[in-house]
Amino acid sequence: MDAASIAAAFVASQAETTRQALSVAVMKQQASADAAVVDLLAAATSNAQSIQAAAPPGMGGALDVTV
């Protein structure tokens, strides 16, 4: 192996290491975003249940949508 081949192999190795590090960073960000969406949906569900629970009896149960 000449010096150019060794240098090319080293550069390729470094590029792969960088690619893997970026891949891990993107996956961590995606997992964090997914967790935020789950938290948002959980909060929305909780909010919807409290709104439904706050309505007085006989209110909001039936809606006439005929036109």
N, C-alpha and C positions, 0 to 999 in steps of 0.2 A: 504494500500500500504506500502510495506516495503521500506527501503532505496535503495535497489538494483533496484527495479522497478522505483523509482523516478529518480535514476541516469541514468538508461537505457533510460527513456523517455527524459531526458535532453540531453543526448548524441545524440539521434535520432533527436531531435529538432535542435541542433546545426549543425548536418550533413546536414539537409534539408536547413537550412539557408545558409550554405556554398555552397551547390549545386545551390541554387537559385542565389547567388552572382556570382558564376562562369558562370552560364548560361547567366546572364545579361552581363557580361564582354565579353563573346564569341559573343553574339548577337551584341554588340556595335562594336566589331572588324570586324564582317562580314558586318555590315552596312557601316563601313568606307572603307572596301575593295571594296564593291559594288559601292560606290561613286567614288572611284579612277578609277574603270573600266569605269564608265560612262564618267568621265573626259577624260580618255585616248581615248575612242571612239569618243568623241566630237572633241578632238584635231586632231585625225586622219582624221575625216571627213572634218574638216576645212582645213587641210593640203592638202588633196586630191583635194578639190575644188580649192585651190590656184594653185596647180600644173596644173590642167586642164585648168584653166583660163590663165596660163602663156604660154601655147603652142600657137605658131603662127597659123593663119588660114591655114587650109589644112594639118596640121601636126598632126598625131596621131589619125585621125578620122577613118581610115580604115586600117586594118591589114590583110595581106594575110597569112593565116595559112595553106594553102594547101601544101602537101608534095609530 
